Amino acid sequence: MRNVITLGAEEELQIVDQDSLELAAHDFDRGQLEYPDCNGSSSCELHKAVVELQTPICHTPDQIVASVSSMREIIRLRAHAQGQRILSAGVHPFSNWKEQEINKDLHKHQHYIRLVDEYADIMRSLVSYGFHVHLGLPKGIPAMAVFNSLRNSLAPVLAISLSSPFYEGRDTGMQSWRHSMLDRLPRMGTPDIWRSEEEYFKHIELLRKVGTLEEQHGMWEDLRLHHRYHTLEVRICDATPSLEHIWLITALLQCEAATLVQDYQRGRLTKPLSRACLEENKWRVRRHGLAAALIDWNSETPVSLHDYFDQWLVRLTPVAQELSLFERMREKIQALFIQGVSADIQRGIFKRSENYQTLVQHLIYETEEAQFAPVQYRQ
């Protein structure tokens, strides 16, 4: 295929104490020394109970899943050596943010210290975990043309990842409480429509000039044009334990980006939707998950998320078939609406057990023992 979209991914993993199952401070430097990175890389974050893994540049969703699986195992070994376990979900179901340690070494973590100075308890309390996908476009394609239209697909990919219904020992009523936390920060949510890459980066330079952004850092919205890699970075997804869901998110985004590139080349890109329209659909997904009805803004009618995915798959069929992804995408979408997303599964476990420790044990098992079936779905 001429318009191949390269891929990369980042996953933020929770580190929990193996006995209490509470979030736990992880010694990242010790862990990396004992078990070096392989088939990817890793880094610490603001809170010590977070380790982020990064894949190398990949060409297929299978390669993304292979790297995530390899790096999860390495981080699992590091955690085990420190009496800890790992899990993947948007937030921890019962740990209190006030008890979480922060990386404060001025020489190593100046960026994090500045964030806490500026955003105070908003940043201290933001103990959340995401899954990000980077999309590399072919040379000669204006990034903003694809960026503006890709915004339309943010809510449905969020739906696949939903995994944060519980927070500090409460059912929040949401499918993604993580986004309720993120929305307290500025420069979050659905990005605006930008006329050009130049205009976008001029705005970032202005924010740096007036002291709003640090040098070498960009905005945190659900989709951004990365300030160093020049990839389109989709940041909307909750971290999710399921490798099947990671594969599906990555495959859909790769096919959508490739389809948008083709639409641009043929002069068929549709007008991007406004931020207000997209935020409405995002809210519906955050609140109702797979039961949400998205608004079709062209017909001004609600469309069930199930029907939306059916229509989306039809649109992506030519590219998906060319990339040999179509059959697996179709099967995994069907399985998604049968099995549910992580938030649905978590609520089912808690309803049966009425025990948050049991829920966390299940998330640990799902993450550490995750299997990936290239064709047949396995939960």
C-alpha positions as CSV (number, residue, x, y, z in Angstrom):
1,M,0.0,0.0,0.0
2,R,1.4,3.4,-1.0
3,N,0.0,5.4,1.9
4,V,1.2,3.3,4.8
5,I,0.6,4.8,8.2
6,T,3.4,4.0,10.7
7,L,2.4,3.3,14.3
8,G,3.7,3.8,17.8
9,A,2.0,3.4,21.2
10,E,2.5,4.3,24.8
11,E,0.8,2.7,27.8
12,E,0.8,3.9,31.4
13,L,0.7,1.0,33.8
14,Q,-0.4,1.0,37.4
15,I,2.0,-0.4,40.1
16,V,0.3,-1.9,43.1
17,D,1.5,-3.5,46.3
18,Q,1.1,-7.3,46.0
19,D,-0.5,-7.6,49.4
20,S,-2.7,-4.5,50.0
21,L,-3.3,-4.0,46.2
22,E,-3.1,-0.3,46.8
23,L,-1.1,1.9,44.4
24,A,2.6,1.7,45.4
25,A,5.7,3.7,44.8
26,H,8.0,1.9,42.3
27,D,11.8,2.4,42.2
28,F,12.0,2.9,38.5
29,D,15.8,3.3,38.3
30,R,16.4,0.0,40.2
31,G,13.8,-1.8,38.1
32,Q,15.4,-0.7,34.8
33,L,18.8,-1.7,36.0
34,E,17.6,-5.2,37.0
35,Y,15.5,-5.8,33.9
36,P,16.5,-3.6,30.9
37,D,14.1,-2.6,28.2
38,C,13.6,-4.9,25.3
39,N,11.4,-4.5,22.2
40,G,10.4,-1.1,23.5
41,S,11.3,1.5,26.1
42,S,10.0,2.7,29.4
43,S,10.0,5.8,31.6
44,C,8.7,7.0,35.0
45,E,6.0,9.7,35.3
46,L,5.0,12.3,37.9
47,H,3.6,9.7,40.3
48,K,5.8,6.8,41.4
49,A,2.9,4.4,40.9
50,V,3.1,4.9,37.2
51,V,5.5,3.3,34.6
52,E,5.0,4.2,31.0
53,L,6.0,1.8,28.2
54,Q,6.7,2.9,24.7
55,T,6.8,0.7,21.6
56,P,9.3,1.3,18.7
57,I,8.0,2.5,15.4
58,C,5.7,-0.3,14.0
59,H,4.0,-1.0,10.7
60,T,1.1,-3.2,11.9
61,P,-1.2,-3.6,14.9
62,D,0.3,-7.0,15.5
63,Q,3.7,-5.4,16.0
64,I,2.2,-2.9,18.5
65,V,0.6,-5.7,20.5
66,A,3.8,-7.7,20.5
67,S,5.8,-4.8,21.9
68,V,3.2,-3.9,24.5
69,S,3.1,-7.6,25.6
70,S,6.9,-7.8,25.8
71,M,7.3,-4.6,27.8
72,R,4.4,-5.5,30.1
73,E,6.3,-8.7,31.0
74,I,9.5,-6.7,31.7
75,I,7.7,-4.2,33.9
76,R,5.9,-7.1,35.6
77,L,9.3,-8.7,36.5
78,R,10.6,-5.3,37.8
79,A,7.5,-4.9,40.0
80,H,7.6,-8.5,41.2
81,A,11.2,-7.9,42.4
82,Q,9.9,-5.0,44.6
83,G,6.9,-6.9,46.0
84,Q,4.5,-5.3,43.5
85,R,2.2,-6.2,40.7
86,I,1.0,-4.4,37.5
87,L,-2.4,-3.6,36.0
88,S,-3.8,-1.6,33.2
89,A,-6.9,0.6,33.7
90,G,-7.7,4.3,33.5
91,V,-7.7,4.8,37.3
92,H,-7.2,2.7,40.4
93,P,-10.6,1.6,41.9
94,F,-9.9,2.5,45.5
95,S,-6.5,4.1,46.2
96,N,-6.5,7.6,47.6
97,W,-4.5,10.2,45.5
98,K,-3.3,12.0,48.7
99,E,-1.3,8.9,49.6
100,Q,0.7,8.7,46.3
101,E,4.3,9.7,46.2
102,I,5.6,12.1,43.5
103,N,9.0,12.1,41.8
104,K,10.7,15.2,43.3
105,D,14.3,14.9,42.4
106,L,15.1,18.4,41.1
107,H,17.9,17.1,38.8
108,K,15.9,14.4,37.2
109,H,12.4,15.6,37.2
110,Q,12.3,19.4,36.8
111,H,9.3,19.1,34.4
112,Y,7.2,17.3,37.0
113,I,8.1,19.8,39.7
114,R,7.1,22.7,37.5
115,L,3.7,21.0,36.8
116,V,3.0,20.6,40.5
117,D,4.0,24.3,41.1
118,E,1.6,25.5,38.4
119,Y,-1.4,23.1,38.8
120,A,-1.1,22.3,42.5
121,D,-3.6,19.7,43.7
122,I,-5.1,19.3,40.3
123,M,-1.9,17.8,39.2
124,R,-1.2,16.0,42.5
125,S,-4.6,14.3,42.3
126,L,-4.3,13.3,38.6
127,V,-3.3,9.7,39.2
128,S,-4.7,8.5,35.9
129,Y,-3.5,6.1,33.2
130,G,-3.9,6.3,29.4
131,F,-3.1,4.5,26.1
132,H,-1.8,6.7,23.3
133,V,-1.3,5.9,19.6
134,H,1.1,7.7,17.3
135,L,0.2,7.8,13.6
136,G,3.0,8.7,11.1
137,L,1.8,10.1,7.8
138,P,3.4,9.7,4.4
139,K,5.7,12.5,3.2
140,G,3.9,15.3,1.3
141,I,0.6,14.9,3.2
142,P,-0.3,18.1,5.2
143,A,-0.8,16.9,8.7
144,M,-3.6,19.3,9.6
145,A,-5.8,18.1,6.8
146,V,-5.8,14.7,8.4
147,F,-5.7,16.0,11.9
148,N,-8.9,18.0,11.6
149,S,-10.9,15.1,10.2
150,L,-9.4,12.5,12.5
151,R,-11.0,14.4,15.4
152,N,-14.3,12.8,14.3
153,S,-13.1,9.3,15.3
154,L,-12.0,10.2,18.8
155,A,-15.2,9.3,20.7
156,P,-15.6,5.8,19.2
157,V,-12.0,4.8,19.9
158,L,-12.5,6.0,23.5
159,A,-15.5,3.7,23.7
160,I,-13.3,0.6,23.1
161,S,-10.9,1.6,25.9
162,L,-13.3,2.6,28.7
163,S,-11.9,1.2,31.9
164,S,-12.3,3.7,34.8
165,P,-15.8,3.4,36.3
166,F,-14.6,3.2,40.0
167,Y,-12.7,5.9,41.9
168,E,-11.6,6.0,45.5
169,G,-14.0,3.2,46.4
170,R,-17.1,4.6,44.6
171,D,-18.9,3.7,41.5
172,T,-18.8,7.1,39.7
173,G,-21.6,6.3,37.3
174,M,-19.2,7.0,34.5
175,Q,-17.5,4.6,32.1
176,S,-14.4,6.9,32.1
177,W,-13.8,8.8,35.3
178,R,-10.3,9.5,34.0
179,H,-11.7,12.1,31.6
180,S,-13.5,13.8,34.5
181,M,-10.1,14.2,36.1
182,L,-8.3,15.4,33.0
183,D,-10.9,18.0,32.2
184,R,-9.9,20.0,35.3
185,L,-6.7,21.0,33.5
186,P,-6.4,23.6,30.7
187,R,-5.7,22.7,27.1
188,M,-7.6,19.4,27.4
189,G,-10.4,17.7,25.5
190,T,-11.2,17.8,21.8
191,P,-8.8,20.1,19.9
192,D,-9.9,23.0,17.8
193,I,-9.8,23.0,14.0
194,W,-6.5,24.4,12.7
195,R,-5.9,25.9,9.3
196,S,-2.3,24.7,9.0
197,E,0.6,23.0,10.8
198,E,2.3,26.4,10.8
199,E,-0.6,28.1,12.6
200,Y,-0.7,25.2,15.2
201,F,3.0,25.5,16.0
202,K,2.9,29.3,16.1
203,H,0.3,29.0,18.8
204,I,2.5,26.6,20.8
205,E,5.4,29.0,20.4
206,L,3.2,31.8,21.7
207,L,2.2,29.8,24.7
208,R,5.9,29.1,25.4
209,K,6.8,32.7,25.0
210,V,4.2,33.9,27.5
211,G,5.2,31.1,30.0
212,T,2.2,28.9,29.7
213,L,4.1,26.0,28.1
214,E,7.6,24.8,28.8
215,E,10.2,24.6,26.1
216,Q,10.1,21.2,24.3
217,H,6.6,20.5,25.5
218,G,3.2,20.7,23.8
219,M,-0.5,20.6,24.6
220,W,-2.3,17.7,26.2
221,E,-5.5,17.5,24.2
222,D,-7.2,14.2,23.0
223,L,-5.4,14.6,19.7
224,R,-2.2,16.6,19.1
225,L,0.4,17.1,16.4
226,H,3.4,16.0,18.4
227,H,5.9,18.8,18.9
228,R,9.0,16.5,18.5
229,Y,7.9,13.4,16.4
230,H,5.5,15.2,14.1
231,T,3.1,12.3,14.4
232,L,-0.6,12.6,15.1
233,E,-0.9,11.4,18.7
234,V,-4.3,10.1,19.8
235,R,-4.4,10.6,23.5
236,I,-8.1,10.0,24.3
237,C,-8.0,6.3,25.3
238,D,-8.1,4.9,28.8
239,A,-5.4,2.3,29.5
240,T,-7.0,-1.1,29.0
241,P,-5.9,-4.5,30.1
242,S,-7.1,-6.2,26.9
243,L,-4.6,-6.8,24.1
244,E,-7.5,-7.5,21.8
245,H,-8.9,-4.0,22.5
246,I,-5.4,-2.4,22.0
247,W,-5.2,-4.2,18.6
248,L,-8.6,-3.0,17.6
249,I,-7.9,0.6,18.6
250,T,-4.7,0.6,16.7
251,A,-6.1,-1.1,13.6
252,L,-9.1,1.3,13.4
253,L,-6.9,4.4,13.7
254,Q,-4.4,3.1,11.1
255,C,-7.2,2.4,8.6
256,E,-8.9,5.7,9.4
257,A,-5.8,7.7,8.9
258,A,-5.0,5.9,5.6
259,T,-8.5,6.5,4.4
260,L,-8.3,10.2,5.2
261,V,-5.0,10.4,3.3
262,Q,-6.7,8.9,0.3
263,D,-9.7,11.3,0.7
264,Y,-7.3,14.2,0.8
265,Q,-5.5,13.0,-2.4
266,R,-8.8,12.7,-4.2
267,G,-10.2,16.0,-3.0
268,R,-12.9,14.3,-1.0
269,L,-12.2,15.3,2.6
270,T,-15.4,16.2,4.4
271,K,-15.8,19.3,6.5
272,P,-14.5,18.6,10.0
273,L,-17.0,18.8,12.8
274,S,-16.8,21.6,15.4
275,R,-15.4,21.0,18.9
276,A,-18.8,21.5,20.4
277,C,-20.3,18.7,18.3
278,L,-17.5,16.3,19.1
279,E,-17.5,17.1,22.8
280,E,-21.2,16.1,22.9
281,N,-20.5,12.7,21.4
282,K,-17.5,12.3,23.7
283,W,-19.7,13.0,26.7
284,R,-22.2,10.3,25.6
285,V,-19.4,7.7,25.4
286,R,-17.8,8.7,28.7
287,R,-21.2,8.4,30.4
288,H,-22.9,5.5,28.7
289,G,-20.2,3.5,27.0
290,L,-21.2,1.0,24.4
291,A,-24.9,1.8,25.1
292,A,-24.3,5.4,23.9
293,A,-26.1,6.9,20.9
294,L,-23.8,9.2,19.0
295,I,-25.3,12.1,17.1
296,D,-25.0,12.0,13.3
297,W,-24.6,15.8,12.8
298,N,-25.4,15.6,9.1
299,S,-28.8,13.9,9.6
300,E,-29.3,15.4,13.0
301,T,-30.3,12.0,14.4
302,P,-28.9,9.7,17.1
303,V,-27.1,6.6,16.0
304,S,-26.4,3.6,18.3
305,L,-22.7,3.0,18.8
306,H,-23.2,-0.5,17.4
307,D,-24.6,0.9,14.1
308,Y,-21.9,3.6,14.1
309,F,-19.2,0.9,14.1
310,D,-21.0,-1.0,11.4
311,Q,-21.0,2.1,9.2
312,W,-17.4,2.9,10.1
313,L,-16.2,-0.5,9.1
314,V,-18.0,-0.2,5.7
315,R,-16.2,3.1,5.2
316,L,-12.8,1.6,6.1
317,T,-13.3,-1.6,4.1
318,P,-11.1,-0.8,1.0
319,V,-8.1,0.1,3.1
320,A,-8.7,-2.6,5.7
321,Q,-8.8,-5.3,3.0
322,E,-5.6,-3.9,1.4
323,L,-3.9,-4.1,4.8
324,S,-5.3,-7.6,5.5
325,L,-7.1,-6.3,8.6
326,F,-10.7,-6.4,7.6
327,E,-11.8,-9.8,8.9
328,R,-10.0,-9.4,12.2
329,M,-11.5,-5.9,12.7
330,R,-15.0,-7.2,12.0
331,E,-14.6,-10.2,14.4
332,K,-13.2,-8.0,17.2
333,I,-15.9,-5.4,16.8
334,Q,-18.5,-8.1,17.1
335,A,-16.8,-9.5,20.2
336,L,-16.6,-6.0,21.7
337,F,-20.4,-5.7,21.8
338,I,-20.8,-9.2,23.1
339,Q,-18.2,-9.2,25.8
340,G,-18.3,-5.5,26.7
341,V,-15.4,-3.1,27.5
342,S,-13.3,-3.2,30.7
343,A,-15.7,-0.9,32.5
344,D,-18.6,-3.3,31.9
345,I,-16.5,-6.3,33.0
346,Q,-15.3,-4.4,36.2
347,R,-18.9,-3.6,37.2
348,G,-19.9,-7.2,36.7
349,I,-17.1,-8.4,38.9
350,F,-17.9,-5.9,41.6
351,K,-21.6,-6.7,41.5
352,R,-20.9,-10.4,42.1
353,S,-18.1,-9.9,44.7
354,E,-18.9,-6.6,46.3
355,N,-15.2,-6.5,47.0
356,Y,-12.7,-4.0,45.5
357,Q,-9.7,-6.3,46.2
358,T,-11.3,-9.0,44.1
359,L,-11.8,-6.4,41.3
360,V,-8.1,-5.3,41.4
361,Q,-7.0,-9.0,41.5
362,H,-9.0,-9.5,38.3
363,L,-7.4,-6.5,36.6
364,I,-3.9,-7.7,37.6
365,Y,-4.7,-11.2,36.1
366,E,-6.1,-9.6,32.9
367,T,-3.0,-7.5,32.5
368,E,-0.3,-9.9,33.5
369,E,-1.8,-12.9,31.8
370,A,-3.2,-11.2,28.7
371,Q,-3.3,-13.3,25.6
372,F,-3.7,-12.2,22.1
373,A,-5.5,-14.3,19.5
374,P,-4.8,-12.9,16.0
375,V,-8.1,-14.3,14.7
376,Q,-10.3,-15.7,17.4
377,Y,-11.3,-13.4,20.3
378,R,-10.4,-14.5,23.8
379,Q,-11.4,-12.7,27.0
